[in-house]
Amino acid sequence: MKIPFASGKILEDRDFTAREEEIVRLKTNFQSLTNTVVVSPRRWGKSSMVAKAIKSFKTEQNDFLFVRMNIFKCATPQEFYAVFAQKIIEEISPSAESLLSNAKEYISHLLPKLTLSDQTGKYEISLGIDLKNNPIEDDVLDLPQQIATLKNKKVVVCIDEFQQIGDFSDTLKFQKILRSHWQGQSDVAYILCGCKRHIMMNIFDGSDNPLHHFGDVIYLQKITNDEWKKFIVGRFKDTGKSISTDLACYLAEQVENHPYYVQQLAQYTWLRTIDFCSKDIVDEALQTMMNSLNLQFVNIMDSLTEKQRNFLCAICDGVVNFSASDTLSRYKLGTSGNIRIIKDALKKRDLIDETGKDIQIQDPIFKLWIIREFAKM
């Protein structure tokens, strides 16, 4: 019997739930070639949502070409150009022969090399940068429009982990280069997804930044309890097992409706359920998840300063005013001037997320672990 819950991969079909409004919005933006920015914490389902929107849109339209790429490992503009060109060429090449032919035709100056992937068993194009050819961005960044014109199609380029460009040296110069090429492409739209809210907001909301108001911005919200309970109850029922709506809500609430963890906790719970699920089964599954992450969380806490650890404990205790004198004293945070430094360090580590005055620990299991375990250490 197939396990009815999945996590840690692109979710498709019945494994994916909710996000109907966002998917409609994305499909509308595809159709109108509106650039779109999608922002949410890591593992909230951005990639799965975009994939589902693309799959649905393709059933309605056949004159669009979609190119998806992930730039998480890109540390320089040159590495970005190589990935950008590689993915576009691979998308328009149905065979190994056409892959190499297209690479030679469109990006010969990037030193294309055809390789057989050990993981997929498919031919892939790997690219090196010809540093003698400077600049290379003109040919590479104009490639989507060039393909659109030659093939008489609309092109949608989807880029995951776009916040990486914020760490490039002279990132503002790079952003100017992107805008100068992308804003003039009449048959191309860009879907730019990122998980670090503060970096993405700086790139797209900073009034002095080149990509300010580049496109429609979608900030993903948490999936509601009502949506989770319907999904969880339905998936249990489909496999001949039973969980009450109240218990399904309880399950989602334990991990603060975090999509990745709801799916994972539901999977652990389903595996332990023979016929009817109980609260004890959910609690046991949650404890198993925490135990599996214990060493990782210990290492995180060991890598932090005392003030940073104390700040996380203050969040768990529901503190709102971190600069209040009694808070500074109770949690040994030093002076009020330290608060910004502590927050910036924790945001850089992807441990907290700040929206206005609201500060949350991004990982709900980590938060629960701090509450249950760290105080005992």
CORLIN-V50798 format. One record per pair of residues at least 24 apart in sequence whose ideal C-beta (glycine too) atoms are under 7 Angstrom apart, sorted by the first residue. I is the first residue (numbers start at 0). GAP is how many residues later the second one is. D is the distance in Angstrom with one decimal. If there is no record, write none. Layout:
BEGIN
i->{I I}
gap->{GAP GAP}
d->{D D}
END
This chain:
BEGIN
i->{0 2 2 3 3 3 3 4 4 4 4 4 5 6 6 6 6 9 9 9 10 10 11 11 15 15 16 16 16 17 17 18 18 21 21 21 22 22 22 22 24 25 25 26 26 26 28 28 29 29 29 29 32 32 32 33 33 33 34 34 34 34 35 35 35 35 36 36 36 36 36 36 36 37 37 37 37 38 38 38 38 38 39 39 39 40 40 40 41 41 42 42 43 43 44 45 45 46 46 49 49 49 62 62 63 63 63 64 64 64 64 65 65 66 66 66 66 67 68 69 69 70 70 70 70 71 71 73 75 76 76 77 80 80 80 81 81 81 83 84 84 84 84 85 85 87 87 87 88 89 89 91 95 98 98 105 106 106 108 108 109 136 140 140 140 141 143 143 144 144 144 147 147 148 153 154 154 155 155 156 156 157 158 158 158 159 160 161 161 161 162 162 162 162 162 165 165 165 171 171 174 174 174 174 175 177 178 178 178 195 196 197 197 221 222 222 224 224 224 224 227 227 227 231 235 235 240 240 240 240 241 241 241 242 246 246 246 249 249 250 253 254 254 255 257 260 260 263 264 288 289 289 289 292 292 296 296 300 305 306 306 306 306 306 307 307 307 310 310 311 311 312 314 314 315 315 315}
gap->{238 264 267 231 234 235 266 230 258 261 262 265 257 253 256 257 260 37 38 41 34 37 39 40 32 36 206 210 214 205 209 26 30 27 196 198 26 29 30 33 193 24 27 26 29 30 160 187 27 34 126 159 121 155 156 155 181 182 154 155 179 180 155 179 180 182 155 163 167 177 178 180 181 153 155 180 182 155 158 161 178 180 155 179 180 154 312 321 153 308 216 217 176 215 214 147 174 113 146 108 141 143 90 91 89 90 92 26 86 88 90 90 92 24 88 90 91 90 90 90 91 88 90 91 93 89 92 90 92 91 97 51 55 56 59 28 45 47 56 25 42 55 58 39 41 55 56 59 36 34 35 55 27 24 26 37 32 33 24 27 26 40 37 40 41 39 41 44 40 42 43 39 40 38 33 32 33 33 35 31 33 33 31 33 34 33 33 30 31 32 31 32 33 36 37 33 36 37 37 38 28 34 35 36 34 33 31 32 35 154 156 149 156 35 34 36 24 27 28 32 24 29 34 34 34 41 29 32 34 36 33 34 35 34 30 32 35 29 32 31 32 109 110 108 106 103 104 25 24 76 75 78 79 72 76 69 72 73 26 25 26 27 31 35 34 37 38 31 35 49 58 57 44 46 51 54 55}
d->{6.1 5.9 6.7 4.0 6.1 5.3 6.5 6.3 4.9 4.4 3.9 6.1 6.1 5.1 4.1 4.5 6.9 5.7 5.2 5.1 7.0 4.2 6.8 6.8 5.4 5.5 7.0 6.3 4.1 4.5 4.4 7.0 4.9 6.0 5.9 6.9 6.4 6.0 4.6 6.7 6.5 6.7 4.0 5.5 6.5 4.9 6.8 5.8 5.3 6.7 5.6 6.8 6.2 6.9 4.1 6.2 6.1 5.5 5.6 4.9 5.5 2.9 4.9 5.2 4.9 6.5 5.1 6.9 5.3 6.8 5.6 4.6 6.9 6.7 4.4 4.9 6.9 5.7 5.7 4.7 6.9 5.2 6.6 6.9 3.5 5.8 5.8 5.0 4.1 6.6 6.9 3.7 5.5 5.3 4.5 4.8 6.6 5.8 7.0 5.6 6.2 6.6 5.4 6.2 6.3 4.8 6.2 6.6 6.9 4.8 4.9 5.0 6.7 4.6 6.8 4.9 6.9 4.6 5.7 4.3 5.6 6.0 5.4 6.8 5.2 4.0 6.3 5.5 6.3 5.9 5.1 4.7 5.8 6.4 4.5 6.5 4.4 6.1 5.8 5.8 6.1 4.9 6.1 5.4 5.2 5.3 6.3 6.6 5.7 6.7 6.0 6.0 4.0 5.9 5.5 6.2 6.7 7.0 4.4 6.6 7.0 5.4 6.9 3.9 7.0 5.9 6.4 4.4 4.2 6.1 5.3 3.8 5.9 6.8 5.4 6.3 4.7 5.0 6.4 6.6 5.2 4.2 6.9 5.3 6.8 5.0 6.6 4.3 6.0 4.5 3.8 6.6 4.3 4.3 5.4 4.2 6.7 5.9 6.9 6.6 6.9 6.4 4.1 5.2 4.4 6.9 4.6 5.8 7.0 6.7 5.9 5.5 6.9 4.4 5.7 6.1 4.9 5.8 6.9 6.9 4.0 6.3 5.9 5.4 6.5 6.9 6.6 5.2 6.3 6.9 6.6 4.9 6.7 4.0 6.0 6.2 6.5 6.8 6.5 5.2 5.5 4.8 6.5 4.1 5.0 6.1 6.0 6.5 6.3 6.1 6.2 6.7 5.5 6.0 7.0 5.7 5.0 6.5 6.9 6.9 5.5 6.1 6.3 5.7 5.6 6.1 6.0 4.9 6.8 6.4 5.9 6.4 6.0 5.6 5.9 5.2 5.1}
END
